[in-house]
Amino acid sequence: MTVGTVRGLDLFALLAAAVAVTMAIVYVQVMRGQDDEPLAWVLIVLGASAVLAAYGARMSAPHRQVVLIAAGVVLLLLGVLAIFSIGLPILVAGVLALVASTRE
């Protein structure tokens, strides 16, 4: 068993998915707290990245590496765009997904 895996699941990828979901929730709360509506595309990007990272968490998943790279790159781009508000945790999620993509 490799460090960071449990029962064939990559914990780095699972953590990336969990952070993406958590940040989607935080984003909605922040926007509503400012009497504003959250942007749909941000929620779609966070949700899709979370789904991709969760799929890639299975060590035996087909195309695991490509899926995790896609999730990581998209999360990094969104994290850079949101760096002055909720971006840092999103950047961390992107790095976790990219690290998970290198693991076998």
A tleap script that builds the chain and sets N, CA, C and O, in Angstrom:
source leaprc.protein.ff14SB
mol = sequence {
  NMET THR VAL GLY THR VAL ARG GLY LEU ASP
  LEU PHE ALA LEU LEU ALA ALA ALA VAL ALA
  VAL THR MET ALA ILE VAL TYR VAL GLN VAL
  MET ARG GLY GLN ASP ASP GLU PRO LEU ALA
  TRP VAL LEU ILE VAL LEU GLY ALA SER ALA
  VAL LEU ALA ALA TYR GLY ALA ARG MET SER
  ALA PRO HIE ARG GLN VAL VAL LEU ILE ALA
  ALA GLY VAL VAL LEU LEU LEU LEU GLY VAL
  LEU ALA ILE PHE SER ILE GLY LEU PRO ILE
  LEU VAL ALA GLY VAL LEU ALA LEU VAL ALA
  SER THR ARG CGLU
}
set mol.1.N position { 0.849 -1.180 0.000 }
set mol.1.CA position { 0.000 0.000 0.000 }
set mol.1.C position { 0.890 1.237 0.000 }
set mol.1.O position { 1.850 1.318 0.767 }
set mol.2.N position { 0.574 2.188 -0.850 }
set mol.2.CA position { 1.330 3.421 -0.961 }
set mol.2.C position { 0.852 4.425 0.089 }
set mol.2.O position { -0.304 4.393 0.510 }
set mol.3.N position { 1.744 5.305 0.499 }
set mol.3.CA position { 1.360 6.358 1.437 }
set mol.3.C position { 0.301 7.237 0.788 }
set mol.3.O position { 0.453 7.658 -0.359 }
set mol.4.N position { -0.771 7.512 1.520 }
set mol.4.CA position { -1.840 8.344 0.986 }
set mol.4.C position { -2.910 7.584 0.242 }
set mol.4.O position { -3.748 8.187 -0.428 }
set mol.5.N position { -2.894 6.246 0.351 }
set mol.5.CA position { -3.958 5.453 -0.273 }
set mol.5.C position { -4.593 4.554 0.777 }
set mol.5.O position { -3.918 4.044 1.671 }
set mol.6.N position { -5.879 4.374 0.655 }
set mol.6.CA position { -6.625 3.490 1.535 }
set mol.6.C position { -7.621 2.737 0.674 }
set mol.6.O position { -8.455 3.343 0.001 }
set mol.7.N position { -7.531 1.418 0.697 }
set mol.7.CA position { -8.467 0.561 -0.038 }
set mol.7.C position { -8.599 0.955 -1.504 }
set mol.7.O position { -9.701 0.992 -2.052 }
set mol.8.N position { -7.474 1.246 -2.126 }
set mol.8.CA position { -7.485 1.579 -3.549 }
set mol.8.C position { -7.938 2.990 -3.873 }
set mol.8.O position { -8.186 3.314 -5.035 }
set mol.9.N position { -8.047 3.833 -2.853 }
set mol.9.CA position { -8.451 5.221 -3.072 }
set mol.9.C position { -7.285 6.143 -2.747 }
set mol.9.O position { -6.581 5.943 -1.757 }
set mol.10.N position { -7.088 7.148 -3.581 }
set mol.10.CA position { -6.043 8.135 -3.377 }
set mol.10.C position { -6.598 9.254 -2.498 }
set mol.10.O position { -7.518 9.970 -2.892 }
set mol.11.N position { -6.029 9.394 -1.310 }
set mol.11.CA position { -6.523 10.386 -0.368 }
set mol.11.C position { -6.255 11.820 -0.835 }
set mol.11.O position { -6.999 12.734 -0.479 }
set mol.12.N position { -5.205 12.021 -1.624 }
set mol.12.CA position { -4.933 13.358 -2.160 }
set mol.12.C position { -6.064 13.797 -3.084 }
set mol.12.O position { -6.528 14.934 -3.003 }
set mol.13.N position { -6.499 12.913 -3.947 }
set mol.13.CA position { -7.594 13.232 -4.867 }
set mol.13.C position { -8.906 13.430 -4.106 }
set mol.13.O position { -9.684 14.329 -4.424 }
set mol.14.N position { -9.146 12.592 -3.106 }
set mol.14.CA position { -10.364 12.762 -2.309 }
set mol.14.C position { -10.358 14.092 -1.562 }
set mol.14.O position { -11.389 14.756 -1.454 }
set mol.15.N position { -9.206 14.473 -1.053 }
set mol.15.CA position { -9.100 15.748 -0.351 }
set mol.15.C position { -9.306 16.917 -1.317 }
set mol.15.O position { -9.940 17.909 -0.959 }
set mol.16.N position { -8.783 16.806 -2.522 }
set mol.16.CA position { -9.003 17.848 -3.538 }
set mol.16.C position { -10.494 17.994 -3.828 }
set mol.16.O position { -11.001 19.111 -3.932 }
set mol.17.N position { -11.190 16.879 -3.958 }
set mol.17.CA position { -12.637 16.920 -4.202 }
set mol.17.C position { -13.374 17.547 -3.025 }
set mol.17.O position { -14.280 18.358 -3.217 }
set mol.18.N position { -12.991 17.176 -1.819 }
set mol.18.CA position { -13.641 17.716 -0.617 }
set mol.18.C position { -13.415 19.222 -0.495 }
set mol.18.O position { -14.331 19.960 -0.131 }
set mol.19.N position { -12.216 19.673 -0.793 }
set mol.19.CA position { -11.926 21.117 -0.729 }
set mol.19.C position { -12.745 21.859 -1.785 }
set mol.19.O position { -13.269 22.938 -1.508 }
set mol.20.N position { -12.862 21.305 -2.976 }
set mol.20.CA position { -13.641 21.953 -4.035 }
set mol.20.C position { -15.110 22.090 -3.629 }
set mol.20.O position { -15.718 23.140 -3.837 }
set mol.21.N position { -15.673 21.042 -3.057 }
set mol.21.CA position { -17.069 21.094 -2.601 }
set mol.21.C position { -17.218 22.106 -1.465 }
set mol.21.O position { -18.158 22.901 -1.448 }
set mol.22.N position { -16.292 22.068 -0.529 }
set mol.22.CA position { -16.341 22.997 0.603 }
set mol.22.C position { -16.252 24.441 0.118 }
set mol.22.O position { -16.975 25.309 0.610 }
set mol.23.N position { -15.375 24.699 -0.838 }
set mol.23.CA position { -15.227 26.063 -1.338 }
set mol.23.C position { -16.447 26.514 -2.136 }
set mol.23.O position { -16.748 27.707 -2.170 }
set mol.24.N position { -17.146 25.596 -2.771 }
set mol.24.CA position { -18.398 25.953 -3.446 }
set mol.24.C position { -19.422 26.429 -2.413 }
set mol.24.O position { -20.132 27.410 -2.634 }
set mol.25.N position { -19.488 25.729 -1.298 }
set mol.25.CA position { -20.416 26.109 -0.221 }
set mol.25.C position { -20.012 27.454 0.371 }
set mol.25.O position { -20.861 28.320 0.583 }
set mol.26.N position { -18.731 27.631 0.636 }
set mol.26.CA position { -18.231 28.896 1.188 }
set mol.26.C position { -18.497 30.036 0.216 }
set mol.26.O position { -18.890 31.127 0.629 }
set mol.27.N position { -18.283 29.786 -1.078 }
set mol.27.CA position { -18.513 30.809 -2.090 }
set mol.27.C position { -19.971 31.279 -2.083 }
set mol.27.O position { -20.240 32.479 -2.128 }
set mol.28.N position { -20.892 30.344 -2.028 }
set mol.28.CA position { -22.315 30.703 -1.993 }
set mol.28.C position { -22.615 31.518 -0.742 }
set mol.28.O position { -23.333 32.516 -0.811 }
set mol.29.N position { -22.074 31.105 0.399 }
set mol.29.CA position { -22.324 31.839 1.645 }
set mol.29.C position { -21.735 33.248 1.601 }
set mol.29.O position { -22.371 34.199 2.056 }
set mol.30.N position { -20.537 33.386 1.060 }
set mol.30.CA position { -19.907 34.706 0.963 }
set mol.30.C position { -20.716 35.616 0.049 }
set mol.30.O position { -20.971 36.772 0.385 }
set mol.31.N position { -21.114 35.102 -1.091 }
set mol.31.CA position { -21.878 35.919 -2.033 }
set mol.31.C position { -23.230 36.324 -1.453 }
set mol.31.O position { -23.654 37.470 -1.604 }
set mol.32.N position { -23.891 35.407 -0.804 }
set mol.32.CA position { -25.188 35.742 -0.191 }
set mol.32.C position { -25.005 36.717 0.969 }
set mol.32.O position { -25.859 37.571 1.206 }
set mol.33.N position { -23.900 36.590 1.686 }
set mol.33.CA position { -23.602 37.519 2.774 }
set mol.33.C position { -23.373 38.935 2.277 }
set mol.33.O position { -23.535 39.896 3.029 }
set mol.34.N position { -22.998 39.064 1.021 }
set mol.34.CA position { -22.799 40.377 0.407 }
set mol.34.C position { -24.018 40.801 -0.408 }
set mol.34.O position { -23.935 41.716 -1.227 }
set mol.35.N position { -25.144 40.136 -0.181 }
set mol.35.CA position { -26.388 40.403 -0.915 }
set mol.35.C position { -26.181 40.347 -2.424 }
set mol.35.O position { -26.665 41.199 -3.169 }
set mol.36.N position { -25.460 39.337 -2.847 }
set mol.36.CA position { -25.181 39.134 -4.267 }
set mol.36.C position { -25.499 37.678 -4.617 }
set mol.36.O position { -25.606 36.827 -3.734 }
set mol.37.N position { -25.644 37.412 -5.886 }
set mol.37.CA position { -25.893 36.049 -6.349 }
set mol.37.C position { -24.574 35.421 -6.802 }
set mol.37.O position { -23.783 36.074 -7.482 }
set mol.38.N position { -24.330 34.161 -6.433 }
set mol.38.CA position { -23.113 33.493 -6.907 }
set mol.38.C position { -23.171 33.276 -8.415 }
set mol.38.O position { -24.238 33.053 -8.987 }
set mol.39.N position { -22.012 33.346 -9.040 }
set mol.39.CA position { -21.934 33.122 -10.484 }
set mol.39.C position { -22.051 31.623 -10.774 }
set mol.39.O position { -21.373 30.799 -10.159 }
set mol.40.N position { -22.909 31.300 -11.706 }
set mol.40.CA position { -23.157 29.895 -12.029 }
set mol.40.C position { -21.896 29.209 -12.543 }
set mol.40.O position { -21.646 28.053 -12.202 }
set mol.41.N position { -21.100 29.898 -13.354 }
set mol.41.CA position { -19.924 29.257 -13.936 }
set mol.41.C position { -18.899 28.882 -12.873 }
set mol.41.O position { -18.188 27.889 -13.027 }
set mol.42.N position { -18.815 29.653 -11.806 }
set mol.42.CA position { -17.880 29.317 -10.729 }
set mol.42.C position { -18.331 28.026 -10.040 }
set mol.42.O position { -17.517 27.146 -9.757 }
set mol.43.N position { -19.624 27.926 -9.778 }
set mol.43.CA position { -20.156 26.716 -9.146 }
set mol.43.C position { -20.023 25.504 -10.066 }
set mol.43.O position { -19.757 24.395 -9.600 }
set mol.44.N position { -20.205 25.711 -11.357 }
set mol.44.CA position { -20.049 24.609 -12.313 }
set mol.44.C position { -18.602 24.136 -12.335 }
set mol.44.O position { -18.339 22.933 -12.328 }
set mol.45.N position { -17.667 25.076 -12.362 }
set mol.45.CA position { -16.247 24.714 -12.380 }
set mol.45.C position { -15.865 23.969 -11.101 }
set mol.45.O position { -15.192 22.941 -11.159 }
set mol.46.N position { -16.289 24.480 -9.955 }
set mol.46.CA position { -15.971 23.807 -8.686 }
set mol.46.C position { -16.623 22.428 -8.614 }
set mol.46.O position { -15.995 21.461 -8.183 }
set mol.47.N position { -17.884 22.340 -9.037 }
set mol.47.CA position { -18.588 21.053 -9.006 }
set mol.47.C position { -17.984 20.032 -9.961 }
set mol.47.O position { -17.792 18.871 -9.599 }
set mol.48.N position { -17.686 20.469 -11.177 }
set mol.48.CA position { -17.098 19.552 -12.156 }
set mol.48.C position { -15.719 19.091 -11.702 }
set mol.48.O position { -15.370 17.920 -11.856 }
set mol.49.N position { -14.937 20.007 -11.144 }
set mol.49.CA position { -13.609 19.633 -10.653 }
set mol.49.C position { -13.709 18.649 -9.492 }
set mol.49.O position { -12.905 17.724 -9.385 }
set mol.50.N position { -14.682 18.849 -8.639 }
set mol.50.CA position { -14.879 17.926 -7.518 }
set mol.50.C position { -15.251 16.534 -8.019 }
set mol.50.O position { -14.756 15.529 -7.508 }
set mol.51.N position { -16.124 16.481 -9.018 }
set mol.51.CA position { -16.532 15.191 -9.591 }
set mol.51.C position { -15.334 14.513 -10.257 }
set mol.51.O position { -15.124 13.313 -10.080 }
set mol.52.N position { -14.549 15.274 -11.019 }
set mol.52.CA position { -13.377 14.697 -11.677 }
set mol.52.C position { -12.364 14.182 -10.655 }
set mol.52.O position { -11.819 13.089 -10.814 }
set mol.53.N position { -12.113 14.961 -9.616 }
set mol.53.CA position { -11.153 14.533 -8.595 }
set mol.53.C position { -11.667 13.299 -7.850 }
set mol.53.O position { -10.892 12.395 -7.539 }
set mol.54.N position { -12.954 13.261 -7.566 }
set mol.54.CA position { -13.520 12.096 -6.880 }
set mol.54.C position { -13.425 10.856 -7.766 }
set mol.54.O position { -13.118 9.767 -7.280 }
set mol.55.N position { -13.689 11.017 -9.063 }
set mol.55.CA position { -13.541 9.902 -9.994 }
set mol.55.C position { -12.088 9.432 -10.028 }
set mol.55.O position { -11.813 8.232 -9.992 }
set mol.56.N position { -11.168 10.382 -10.098 }
set mol.56.CA position { -9.753 10.054 -10.164 }
set mol.56.C position { -9.192 9.494 -8.875 }
set mol.56.O position { -8.057 9.017 -8.849 }
set mol.57.N position { -9.958 9.544 -7.818 }
set mol.57.CA position { -9.481 9.009 -6.540 }
set mol.57.C position { -9.348 7.486 -6.577 }
set mol.57.O position { -8.542 6.913 -5.844 }
set mol.58.N position { -10.128 6.841 -7.420 }
set mol.58.CA position { -9.980 5.388 -7.581 }
set mol.58.C position { -8.687 5.105 -8.321 }
set mol.58.O position { -8.524 5.520 -9.468 }
set mol.59.N position { -7.779 4.411 -7.684 }
set mol.59.CA position { -6.468 4.149 -8.282 }
set mol.59.C position { -6.582 3.346 -9.578 }
set mol.59.O position { -5.702 3.429 -10.434 }
set mol.60.N position { -7.647 2.576 -9.729 }
set mol.60.CA position { -7.814 1.729 -10.913 }
set mol.60.C position { -8.708 2.364 -11.980 }
set mol.60.O position { -9.029 1.719 -12.978 }
set mol.61.N position { -9.108 3.610 -11.780 }
set mol.61.CA position { -10.018 4.268 -12.727 }
set mol.61.C position { -9.339 4.471 -14.082 }
set mol.61.O position { -8.184 4.893 -14.145 }
set mol.62.N position { -10.059 4.169 -15.165 }
set mol.62.CA position { -9.505 4.432 -16.491 }
set mol.62.C position { -9.284 5.937 -16.687 }
set mol.62.O position { -10.101 6.747 -16.250 }
set mol.63.N position { -8.203 6.300 -17.329 }
set mol.63.CA position { -7.873 7.690 -17.631 }
set mol.63.C position { -7.743 8.546 -16.376 }
set mol.63.O position { -7.975 9.754 -16.416 }
set mol.64.N position { -7.377 7.930 -15.282 }
set mol.64.CA position { -7.260 8.603 -13.993 }
set mol.64.C position { -6.331 9.807 -14.062 }
set mol.64.O position { -6.662 10.885 -13.568 }
set mol.65.N position { -5.173 9.619 -14.673 }
set mol.65.CA position { -4.182 10.687 -14.710 }
set mol.65.C position { -4.697 11.903 -15.485 }
set mol.65.O position { -4.532 13.037 -15.036 }
set mol.66.N position { -5.309 11.680 -16.623 }
set mol.66.CA position { -5.818 12.777 -17.451 }
set mol.66.C position { -6.915 13.536 -16.712 }
set mol.66.O position { -6.950 14.766 -16.738 }
set mol.67.N position { -7.801 12.809 -16.062 }
set mol.67.CA position { -8.914 13.424 -15.332 }
set mol.67.C position { -8.387 14.278 -14.186 }
set mol.67.O position { -8.862 15.393 -13.971 }
set mol.68.N position { -7.414 13.765 -13.457 }
set mol.68.CA position { -6.864 14.527 -12.337 }
set mol.68.C position { -6.071 15.743 -12.813 }
set mol.68.O position { -6.099 16.790 -12.166 }
set mol.69.N position { -5.374 15.615 -13.924 }
set mol.69.CA position { -4.669 16.777 -14.479 }
set mol.69.C position { -5.680 17.858 -14.877 }
set mol.69.O position { -5.476 19.040 -14.599 }
set mol.70.N position { -6.754 17.447 -15.522 }
set mol.70.CA position { -7.786 18.416 -15.922 }
set mol.70.C position { -8.375 19.118 -14.699 }
set mol.70.O position { -8.516 20.341 -14.690 }
set mol.71.N position { -8.714 18.351 -13.678 }
set mol.71.CA position { -9.261 18.948 -12.453 }
set mol.71.C position { -8.249 19.888 -11.814 }
set mol.71.O position { -8.608 20.983 -11.381 }
set mol.72.N position { -6.996 19.473 -11.754 }
set mol.72.CA position { -5.964 20.290 -11.131 }
set mol.72.C position { -5.726 21.600 -11.853 }
set mol.72.O position { -5.618 22.652 -11.222 }
set mol.73.N position { -5.643 21.542 -13.173 }
set mol.73.CA position { -5.394 22.758 -13.959 }
set mol.73.C position { -6.561 23.729 -13.830 }
set mol.73.O position { -6.358 24.930 -13.655 }
set mol.74.N position { -7.776 23.212 -13.917 }
set mol.74.CA position { -8.954 24.082 -13.814 }
set mol.74.C position { -9.032 24.711 -12.421 }
set mol.74.O position { -9.335 25.897 -12.292 }
set mol.75.N position { -8.760 23.924 -11.386 }
set mol.75.CA position { -8.780 24.470 -10.026 }
set mol.75.C position { -7.681 25.519 -9.836 }
set mol.75.O position { -7.905 26.538 -9.183 }
set mol.76.N position { -6.515 25.280 -10.394 }
set mol.76.CA position { -5.434 26.273 -10.287 }
set mol.76.C position { -5.830 27.580 -10.978 }
set mol.76.O position { -5.607 28.661 -10.434 }
set mol.77.N position { -6.412 27.483 -12.163 }
set mol.77.CA position { -6.837 28.696 -12.876 }
set mol.77.C position { -7.897 29.464 -12.088 }
set mol.77.O position { -7.819 30.686 -11.961 }
set mol.78.N position { -8.877 28.751 -11.566 }
set mol.78.CA position { -9.919 29.406 -10.768 }
set mol.78.C position { -9.320 29.990 -9.493 }
set mol.78.O position { -9.702 31.082 -9.072 }
set mol.79.N position { -8.397 29.280 -8.886 }
set mol.79.CA position { -7.754 29.785 -7.675 }
set mol.79.C position { -7.005 31.082 -7.925 }
set mol.79.O position { -7.029 31.985 -7.088 }
set mol.80.N position { -6.340 31.181 -9.071 }
set mol.80.CA position { -5.626 32.415 -9.418 }
set mol.80.C position { -6.631 33.555 -9.621 }
set mol.80.O position { -6.399 34.675 -9.167 }
set mol.81.N position { -7.738 33.272 -10.298 }
set mol.81.CA position { -8.758 34.306 -10.516 }
set mol.81.C position { -9.364 34.789 -9.204 }
set mol.81.O position { -9.727 35.959 -9.081 }
set mol.82.N position { -9.475 33.905 -8.234 }
set mol.82.CA position { -10.132 34.236 -6.961 }
set mol.82.C position { -9.135 34.427 -5.821 }
set mol.82.O position { -9.506 34.331 -4.651 }
set mol.83.N position { -7.880 34.694 -6.152 }
set mol.83.CA position { -6.833 34.708 -5.138 }
set mol.83.C position { -7.094 35.721 -4.020 }
set mol.83.O position { -6.663 35.494 -2.889 }
set mol.84.N position { -7.770 36.806 -4.292 }
set mol.84.CA position { -7.994 37.824 -3.270 }
set mol.84.C position { -9.215 37.548 -2.404 }
set mol.84.O position { -9.525 38.340 -1.513 }
set mol.85.N position { -9.907 36.455 -2.644 }
set mol.85.CA position { -11.043 36.114 -1.785 }
set mol.85.C position { -10.933 34.653 -1.339 }
set mol.85.O position { -10.382 34.375 -0.274 }
set mol.86.N position { -11.444 33.732 -2.132 }
set mol.86.CA position { -11.458 32.316 -1.727 }
set mol.86.C position { -10.441 31.483 -2.491 }
set mol.86.O position { -10.529 30.255 -2.505 }
set mol.87.N position { -9.481 32.138 -3.123 }
set mol.87.CA position { -8.580 31.457 -4.045 }
set mol.87.C position { -7.567 30.512 -3.440 }
set mol.87.O position { -7.257 29.483 -4.041 }
set mol.88.N position { -7.038 30.831 -2.261 }
set mol.88.CA position { -5.960 30.008 -1.712 }
set mol.88.C position { -6.359 28.546 -1.503 }
set mol.88.O position { -5.616 27.661 -1.927 }
set mol.89.N position { -7.496 28.253 -0.869 }
set mol.89.CA position { -7.871 26.837 -0.732 }
set mol.89.C position { -8.120 26.158 -2.085 }
set mol.89.O position { -7.883 24.959 -2.234 }
set mol.90.N position { -8.593 26.922 -3.057 }
set mol.90.CA position { -8.820 26.350 -4.383 }
set mol.90.C position { -7.484 26.023 -5.041 }
set mol.90.O position { -7.357 25.000 -5.714 }
set mol.91.N position { -6.490 26.883 -4.849 }
set mol.91.CA position { -5.147 26.582 -5.342 }
set mol.91.C position { -4.606 25.310 -4.697 }
set mol.91.O position { -3.994 24.479 -5.368 }
set mol.92.N position { -4.832 25.162 -3.406 }
set mol.92.CA position { -4.382 23.957 -2.694 }
set mol.92.C position { -5.056 22.719 -3.282 }
set mol.92.O position { -4.408 21.693 -3.486 }
set mol.93.N position { -6.347 22.817 -3.551 }
set mol.93.CA position { -7.067 21.686 -4.150 }
set mol.93.C position { -6.486 21.343 -5.519 }
set mol.93.O position { -6.357 20.168 -5.862 }
set mol.94.N position { -6.136 22.358 -6.298 }
set mol.94.CA position { -5.535 22.123 -7.601 }
set mol.94.C position { -4.189 21.403 -7.491 }
set mol.94.O position { -3.901 20.477 -8.249 }
set mol.95.N position { -3.387 21.841 -6.547 }
set mol.95.CA position { -2.084 21.186 -6.332 }
set mol.95.C position { -2.286 19.740 -5.880 }
set mol.95.O position { -1.583 18.841 -6.341 }
set mol.96.N position { -3.241 19.513 -4.983 }
set mol.96.CA position { -3.514 18.144 -4.530 }
set mol.96.C position { -3.930 17.254 -5.694 }
set mol.96.O position { -3.488 16.108 -5.787 }
set mol.97.N position { -4.772 17.768 -6.578 }
set mol.97.CA position { -5.200 16.968 -7.741 }
set mol.97.C position { -4.022 16.664 -8.654 }
set mol.97.O position { -3.905 15.553 -9.171 }
set mol.98.N position { -3.151 17.643 -8.855 }
set mol.98.CA position { -1.988 17.406 -9.713 }
set mol.98.C position { -1.010 16.426 -9.072 }
set mol.98.O position { -0.426 15.595 -9.767 }
set mol.99.N position { -0.826 16.512 -7.764 }
set mol.99.CA position { 0.031 15.546 -7.073 }
set mol.99.C position { -0.563 14.148 -7.198 }
set mol.99.O position { 0.155 13.179 -7.445 }
set mol.100.N position { -1.870 14.053 -7.027 }
set mol.100.CA position { -2.539 12.754 -7.143 }
set mol.100.C position { -2.376 12.179 -8.551 }
set mol.100.O position { -2.315 10.962 -8.721 }
set mol.101.N position { -2.307 13.048 -9.555 }
set mol.101.CA position { -2.174 12.558 -10.932 }
set mol.101.C position { -0.821 11.891 -11.182 }
set mol.101.O position { -0.681 11.119 -12.131 }
set mol.102.N position { 0.155 12.173 -10.359 }
set mol.102.CA position { 1.496 11.601 -10.550 }
set mol.102.C position { 1.667 10.271 -9.823 }
set mol.102.O position { 2.683 9.597 -9.994 }
set mol.103.N position { 0.693 9.895 -9.025 }
set mol.103.CA position { 0.811 8.696 -8.196 }
set mol.103.C position { 0.227 7.474 -8.899 }
set mol.103.O position { -0.748 7.572 -9.644 }
set mol.104.N position { 0.839 6.333 -8.647 }
set mol.104.CA position { 0.336 5.092 -9.235 }
set mol.104.C position { -0.030 4.103 -8.172 }
set mol.104.O position { -0.474 2.997 -8.483 }
savepdb mol mol.pdb
quit
